[in-house]
Amino acid sequence: MSAFSIDYDFEEMHLCGDGLMAWGTATLVHDGDGEFYVSAIMIGGKKFTRNGYGSDQFFSTTNKDIFLTIAKQLEESKHTQETWGEALREDRAGDPDRAYDERRDHQAMGWV
């Protein structure tokens, strides 16, 4: 079973002072305690991860630093935390229509 996750769109994340900002999408993953961590960030079609990537160490370090800067802001953001909490509550509530459909199908097949 895979961990619950959502894609979270962000805007105007400060990378360096007030002059350099990023827009993109972060993948937020359930950490098992009701909280989340950022597992990946997409900016302009390029994926950034916590451990960096690439064969050239300079670029790997740069990618990692970009990821960590944005991830920290997202993990501390009240809006991100509220969005995460709402999505997690909805996921835990389940889908009543699906439960109804499954019961109906099982009855039709004579399993109940």
C-alpha positions as CSV (number, residue, x, y, z in Angstrom):
1,M,0.0,0.0,0.0
2,S,1.5,3.3,-1.0
3,A,1.4,6.4,1.3
4,F,-1.2,9.0,0.8
5,S,0.1,12.0,-1.3
6,I,-1.2,15.1,-3.0
7,D,0.2,17.5,-5.6
8,Y,0.3,21.0,-4.2
9,D,0.7,24.0,-6.6
10,F,2.8,26.9,-5.1
11,E,3.5,30.4,-6.2
12,E,6.1,33.0,-5.4
13,M,8.4,30.8,-3.2
14,H,11.4,33.0,-2.4
15,L,14.7,31.3,-3.3
16,C,17.0,34.2,-2.6
17,G,15.8,37.4,-0.9
18,D,13.0,39.2,-2.7
19,G,14.4,39.0,-6.2
20,L,14.3,35.3,-7.1
21,M,11.1,33.3,-6.8
22,A,9.7,30.0,-8.1
23,W,6.4,28.7,-9.1
24,G,5.6,25.0,-9.4
25,T,4.1,21.8,-7.9
26,A,5.2,19.9,-4.9
27,T,4.4,16.3,-4.0
28,L,3.3,16.1,-0.3
29,V,3.5,12.6,1.2
30,H,1.9,11.4,4.4
31,D,4.6,10.7,7.1
32,G,2.4,8.3,9.1
33,D,1.7,10.7,11.9
34,G,-0.8,12.9,10.2
35,E,1.9,15.3,9.0
36,F,3.5,15.5,5.6
37,Y,6.9,15.9,4.0
38,V,7.8,17.2,0.5
39,S,9.1,14.3,-1.6
40,A,9.6,16.1,-5.0
41,I,9.2,19.5,-6.6
42,M,8.5,20.3,-10.2
43,I,9.5,23.7,-11.6
44,G,9.1,24.3,-15.4
45,G,9.0,20.6,-16.1
46,K,12.2,19.9,-14.1
47,K,12.1,17.6,-11.1
48,F,14.0,18.5,-7.9
49,T,14.5,15.9,-5.1
50,R,15.8,16.0,-1.6
51,N,19.1,14.3,-2.5
52,G,19.7,16.2,-5.7
53,Y,20.7,14.5,-9.0
54,G,22.9,14.8,-12.0
55,S,26.4,13.8,-12.8
56,D,28.0,17.2,-12.3
57,Q,28.4,17.8,-8.5
58,F,27.8,21.6,-8.8
59,F,24.4,21.1,-10.4
60,S,23.5,18.3,-8.0
61,T,24.3,20.5,-5.0
62,T,22.3,23.4,-6.6
63,N,19.3,21.2,-7.2
64,K,19.4,19.9,-3.7
65,D,19.6,23.5,-2.3
66,I,16.7,24.7,-4.4
67,F,14.7,21.7,-3.2
68,L,15.5,22.2,0.5
69,T,14.8,26.0,0.3
70,I,11.3,25.4,-1.2
71,A,10.5,22.3,0.9
72,K,11.3,24.2,4.2
73,Q,9.0,27.0,3.2
74,L,6.2,24.6,2.2
75,E,6.5,22.5,5.3
76,E,6.3,25.6,7.5
77,S,3.5,27.3,5.5
78,K,0.1,27.6,7.3
79,H,-1.7,27.4,3.9
80,T,0.1,24.2,2.9
81,Q,-0.6,22.6,6.3
82,E,-4.3,23.5,6.0
83,T,-4.5,22.2,2.5
84,W,-2.8,19.0,3.6
85,G,-5.1,18.6,6.6
86,E,-8.2,19.0,4.5
87,A,-7.0,16.5,1.8
88,L,-6.1,14.0,4.5
89,R,-9.5,14.3,6.2
90,E,-11.3,13.8,2.9
91,D,-9.2,10.7,2.2
92,R,-9.8,9.2,5.6
93,A,-13.6,9.8,5.2
94,G,-13.7,7.4,2.4
95,D,-16.1,7.4,-0.6
96,P,-19.6,6.6,0.5
97,D,-20.7,6.1,-3.2
98,R,-18.0,3.5,-3.7
99,A,-19.0,1.6,-0.5
100,Y,-22.6,1.6,-1.7
101,D,-21.6,0.4,-5.2
102,E,-19.6,-2.4,-3.7
103,R,-22.4,-3.6,-1.5
104,R,-24.9,-3.4,-4.4
105,D,-22.5,-5.4,-6.6
106,H,-21.9,-8.0,-3.9
107,Q,-25.6,-8.5,-3.4
108,A,-26.2,-8.8,-7.1
109,M,-23.6,-11.6,-7.3
110,G,-25.1,-13.3,-4.3
111,W,-22.0,-12.8,-2.1
112,V,-24.1,-11.3,0.7
